[in-house]
């Protein structure tokens, strides 16, 4: 990616307005609402001013360059077909590069630097064969089978059932071999594994120093809620991995780049340069604004608002995406708060209906 983020963002903005009718219609609508009479590309002179498409559009509109081939199609993890997003990609080069940049920096910086041998990798998420439309599966498979890891298999089936006994035995074997492990998980799958260990009366493990756990997301209403601190306390008790070696990845199926806490990088002796204390680290392809839900103006440092992402790796769809998550502005970065209340978002769907081609 070019070093000049603003220049690349404006080039991509013009190209996507020309190639994606749904996005072009939204831009004309939003610029008109701002008081820009013509709603043309020329009226936008910085990435911060590029109209961001509400993420709900991926549920109802075709946000994709129509003439392009489809190399991958990601679906969000909604509970029904009507509340799931669809994000198509015409090629995976930019997507892969964004993943690799984040993983090298935030998850395996010591391996990437040659300080440590590749890690044994246990995956608590289906493999791509079982979940071909999951962007998280694609990322996890890329990590597990890539140069930073030795593949110790995936232990969640196509119905998202955790194969707890097999996963525990794989982890127990690595503990006996004193082989550091990378556990790739969702918060839900990790909680289910630890529940099985507790319910089954299994002996707690102590994974070797340098082992690390990465979790993503919440529980989506499928089991009791735990705070992340509570989950990490259980990870330390049952797996012997302290919170300093536990990373959290933030991403969405509608984005191609991810944001990271930076805990593992610091523990491994390769600390990340964060935008501000408390902010997440993002790769060079991703920048974030925190905006007032009503005015869409950026909030002051330390204030809360909706997260708006500008992802240069979203080459084939829409680079500027207004999420449904809340964050606190930390300098030019953000601290994740969680899902926005429905009332905060109620205007988005009506606005999308007005501009649907």
C-alpha positions in Angstrom: 0.0 0.0 0.0 1.3 3.5 -0.7 2.6 5.6 2.2 0.2 8.4 1.3 -3.0 7.2 2.9 -5.0 10.2 1.9 -4.0 10.0 -1.7 -4.8 6.3 -2.0 -8.1 6.8 -0.1 -9.3 9.5 -2.5 -8.3 7.4 -5.5 -10.2 4.4 -4.1 -13.2 6.6 -3.2 -13.5 7.8 -6.8 -13.1 4.3 -8.2 -15.7 2.8 -5.9 -18.3 5.5 -6.6 -17.8 4.7 -10.3 -18.0 0.9 -9.9 -20.4 0.3 -7.0 -23.9 1.8 -7.7 -25.2 1.3 -4.2 -22.2 3.2 -2.7 -22.5 6.0 -5.3 -26.1 6.5 -4.4 -25.3 6.7 -0.7 -22.5 9.2 -1.3 -24.8 11.5 -3.2 -27.4 11.2 -0.4 -25.0 11.9 2.4 -23.2 14.8 0.6 -26.6 16.3 -0.1 -27.5 16.0 3.5 -24.3 17.9 4.4 -25.3 20.7 2.1 -23.1 19.7 -0.8 -25.4 20.5 -3.7 -24.0 18.3 -6.4 -22.8 15.3 -4.4 -19.8 14.9 -6.7 -16.4 13.2 -6.1 -14.6 16.5 -6.4 -16.2 17.8 -3.2 -14.3 15.3 -1.1 -10.6 16.3 -0.5 -9.6 14.2 2.4 -10.3 10.6 3.7 -11.9 12.0 6.8 -14.6 13.6 4.5 -15.3 10.4 2.5 -19.0 9.3 3.1 -19.0 6.1 5.1 -21.6 3.5 4.2 -23.6 2.2 7.1 -22.8 -1.4 7.7 -26.4 -2.3 7.4 -26.1 -1.8 3.7 -24.2 -5.1 3.4 -27.4 -6.8 4.6 -29.7 -5.3 2.0 -27.7 -3.9 -1.0 -25.1 -5.3 -3.4 -21.9 -3.5 -2.2 -19.5 -4.9 -4.8 -18.0 -4.0 -8.2 -20.4 -5.7 -10.5 -18.0 -6.4 -13.3 -15.4 -8.1 -11.0 -15.0 -11.8 -10.5 -15.8 -13.2 -7.0 -12.7 -14.6 -5.3 -14.4 -14.9 -1.8 -17.7 -14.2 -0.2 -17.9 -13.5 3.5 -21.1 -13.7 5.6 -21.5 -12.2 9.0 -22.5 -14.3 11.9 -26.1 -13.2 12.3 -28.7 -15.5 13.7 -30.9 -15.6 10.5 -30.4 -15.2 6.8 -32.1 -11.8 6.9 -29.7 -10.2 9.4 -26.5 -11.5 7.8 -24.2 -9.3 5.8 -22.6 -10.3 2.5 -19.1 -9.0 1.6 -17.6 -10.1 -1.7 -14.0 -9.7 -2.8 -12.7 -9.7 -6.3 -9.2 -10.8 -5.2 -7.5 -11.7 -1.9 -4.1 -10.0 -2.3 -4.9 -6.9 -0.3 -6.9 -8.9 2.2 -4.0 -11.3 2.8 -1.5 -8.5 3.1 -3.6 -6.7 5.7 -4.0 -9.9 7.8 -0.2 -10.7 7.5 0.8 -7.2 8.6 -1.4 -7.4 11.7 -0.4 -10.9 12.7 3.3 -10.3 12.3 3.1 -7.2 14.4 0.6 -8.1 17.1 0.5 -11.9 17.5 3.8 -13.5 16.4 6.4 -10.6 16.4 8.9 -12.8 18.1 8.5 -15.6 15.6 8.6 -13.2 12.7 11.8 -11.7 14.0 13.4 -15.1 14.3 13.5 -15.0 18.2 11.4 -18.1 18.5 10.6 -21.2 16.4 7.1 -21.4 14.8 4.4 -22.1 17.4 2.1 -25.1 17.6 -1.3 -23.8 16.6 -4.6 -25.2 18.0 -7.7 -23.6 16.4 -11.1 -23.3 18.1 -13.0 -22.3 15.0 -14.0 -24.4 12.0 -11.6 -24.9 9.2 -12.3 -23.3 5.8 -13.7 -26.6 4.5 -16.4 -26.4 7.1 -17.0 -22.6 7.1 -16.1 -21.3 3.6 -17.9 -18.0 4.1 -16.4 -17.0 7.4 -13.8 -14.3 7.2 -12.5 -15.2 10.7 -12.0 -18.8 9.6 -10.1 -17.6 6.5 -7.8 -15.5 8.7 -7.3 -18.3 11.3 -6.6 -20.9 8.7 -4.1 -18.5 7.1 -2.3 -18.1 10.5 -2.5 -21.8 11.4 -1.1 -23.1 8.1 1.3 -20.3 7.5 5.0 -19.8 8.2 4.6 -18.7 11.8 2.9 -22.0 13.0 2.9 -25.7 13.0 -0.6 -26.9 12.3 -2.1 -28.8 15.3 -5.6 -28.8 13.7 -9.0 -27.2 14.1 -11.4 -28.4 16.8 -14.8 -26.9 15.9 -17.0 -28.6 13.4 -19.3 -27.2 10.7 -22.1 -26.7 13.2 -19.8 -24.7 15.5 -19.7 -27.5 18.1 -16.4 -27.5 20.1 -14.6 -30.9 20.0 -13.5 -30.3 23.6 -11.9 -33.6 24.4 -9.8 -33.7 21.2 -8.8 -30.1 21.7 -7.8 -30.7 25.3 -5.7 -33.7 24.4 -3.9 -31.7 21.7 -3.1 -29.0 24.3 -2.1 -31.6 26.9 0.3 -33.1 24.4 1.9 -29.7 23.7 2.3 -29.1 27.4 4.1 -32.5 27.8 6.4 -31.7 24.9 7.0 -28.2 26.3 6.1 -26.8 22.9 4.7 -23.2 23.1 1.2 -23.0 21.6 -0.9 -20.4 19.8 -4.6 -20.9 20.5 -6.9 -19.2 18.0 -10.4 -18.9 19.4 -13.6 -17.0 19.6 -14.6 -15.9 23.1 -17.6 -18.3 22.9 -15.5 -21.4 21.8 -12.9 -20.7 24.4 -15.6 -20.4 27.2 -17.1 -23.7 26.0 -13.7 -25.5 26.1 -13.0 -24.3 29.6 -16.6 -25.2 30.7 -16.0 -28.8 29.4 -12.7 -29.0 31.4 -14.4 -27.9 34.5 -17.5 -30.0 34.1 -15.4 -33.0 33.2 -13.1 -32.7 36.1 -10.0 -32.5 33.8 -6.6 -31.6 35.2 -5.6 -28.0 34.5 -2.8 -27.5 32.0 0.2 -25.3 32.2 1.2 -24.5 28.6 4.8 -23.5 28.1 6.1 -20.0 28.4 5.5 -18.1 25.2 2.2 -19.7 24.6 -0.5 -17.3 23.7 -4.3 -17.1 23.2 -6.2 -14.8 20.9 -10.0 -14.4 21.2 -12.4 -12.5 19.1 -15.9 -11.1 19.7 -18.6 -11.8 22.2 -21.0 -14.6 22.8 -23.9 -13.5 20.6 -26.5 -14.5 23.2 -25.7 -18.2 23.0 -24.4 -18.7 26.6 -23.9 -16.8 29.8 -22.0 -13.5 29.4 -18.5 -13.2 30.9 -16.4 -10.1 31.1 -13.1 -10.5 29.3 -11.3 -10.2 32.6 -13.3 -13.2 33.9 -12.6 -15.1 30.8 -8.9 -14.4 31.0 -8.8 -15.5 34.7 -10.2 -18.8 33.6 -7.7 -19.1 30.8 -4.9 -18.5 33.3 -6.3 -21.1 35.7 -7.0 -23.8 33.1 -4.3 -23.3 30.5 -1.6 -21.5 32.5 -1.5 -18.6 30.1 -1.4 -15.2 31.9 -3.5 -12.3 30.6 -0.3 -10.5 29.3 -0.1 -13.3 26.7 -3.8 -13.1 25.7 -4.6 -10.9 22.6 -8.0 -9.7 21.4 -8.6 -9.2 17.7 -11.3 -6.8 16.5 -12.7 -7.2 13.0 -15.8 -7.6 11.0 -16.8 -9.5 7.9 -17.4 -6.1 6.2 -13.7 -5.1 6.8 -10.5 -6.5 5.4 -8.2 -5.2 8.2 -8.2 -5.9 11.9 -7.4 -4.0 15.1 -5.4 -5.4 18.0 -4.8 -4.7 21.7 -1.0 -5.1 21.6 -0.7 -7.2 24.7 1.2 -10.2 23.2 3.6 -8.0 21.3 4.5 -6.2 24.6 4.9 -9.5 26.4 7.1 -10.9 23.6 9.4 -7.9 23.8 8.2 -6.2 20.6 5.8 -3.5 21.8 3.6 -1.8 19.3 3.5 2.0 18.8 -0.1 2.8 19.8 -1.9 6.0 18.7 -2.5 6.8 22.4 -2.7 5.0 25.8 -5.6 2.7 25.7 -6.0 2.7 21.9 -5.9 -0.3 19.7 -3.2 -0.8 17.1 -4.2 -0.9 13.4 -2.2 -1.8 10.3 -1.2 0.7 7.7 -4.4 -0.1 5.7 -6.8 1.0 8.4 -7.7 4.3 10.0 -10.6 5.0 12.4 -12.8 7.9 13.3 -15.1 8.1 16.3 -18.2 10.2 15.4 -21.4 11.5 17.0 -24.2 9.1 15.9 -26.5 12.0 15.0 -24.3 14.7 13.5 -21.5 12.3 12.3 -19.0 14.9 13.4 -15.8 13.5 15.1 -16.0 13.6 18.8 -13.4 15.1 21.1 -10.5 13.0 22.5 -11.8 10.9 25.4 -15.5 11.1 24.2 -17.6 8.2 23.1 -19.2 7.7 19.6 -19.8 5.3 16.7 -16.7 3.8 15.1 -16.2 4.6 11.4 -13.5 2.7 9.6 -11.5 3.5 6.4 -10.0 0.3 5.1 -7.8 0.5 2.0 -7.8 -3.3 1.8 -11.6 -3.1 1.0 -10.6 -2.7 -2.6 -13.7 -4.3 -4.2 -16.6 -3.0 -2.1 -16.5 0.1 0.0 -13.5 1.4 1.9 -15.4 3.7 4.3 -17.7 1.8 6.6 -19.8 3.2 9.5 -20.1 0.4 12.1 -22.7 -0.3 14.7 -20.1 -0.4 17.5 -19.2 2.2 20.0 -15.7 3.4 20.9 -13.9 6.0 22.9 -11.6 8.3 20.9 -8.0 7.9 22.0 -5.9 10.3 20.0 -6.1 9.2 16.4 -7.2 5.7 17.6 -10.0 4.1 19.5 -10.8 2.0 22.6 -13.6 -0.5 21.9 -16.7 -0.1 24.1 -19.2 -2.5 22.5 -22.4 -2.7 20.5 -24.4 0.5 20.1 -28.0 0.5 21.4 -30.6 -0.1 18.7 -32.0 3.4 19.3 -28.7 4.9 18.3 -28.9 3.2 14.9 -32.6 3.4 14.1 -32.2 6.0 11.4 -29.7 4.1 9.2 -32.1 1.5 7.7 -34.6 4.2 6.7 -31.9 6.3 5.1 -30.7 3.2 3.1 -34.2 2.6 1.9 -34.3 6.1 0.5 -31.1 5.6 -1.6 -31.4 2.0 -2.7 -30.8 1.8 -6.5 
